[in-house]
């Protein structure tokens, strides 16, 4: 989790300011669903995005 929060803060939230808590929640959701899970490569799973890795596991099962 520390790695995730470090990535979230350093890659996405560092220079943003939010007017409301709801706006911050929506921004974090967007980051996770559109970038972190679909595009960002993760070294712990063979430099693949999590969605691709999960699909690979389902095909292998």
Beta strands, then each sheet from edge to edge (+ up, - down):
end
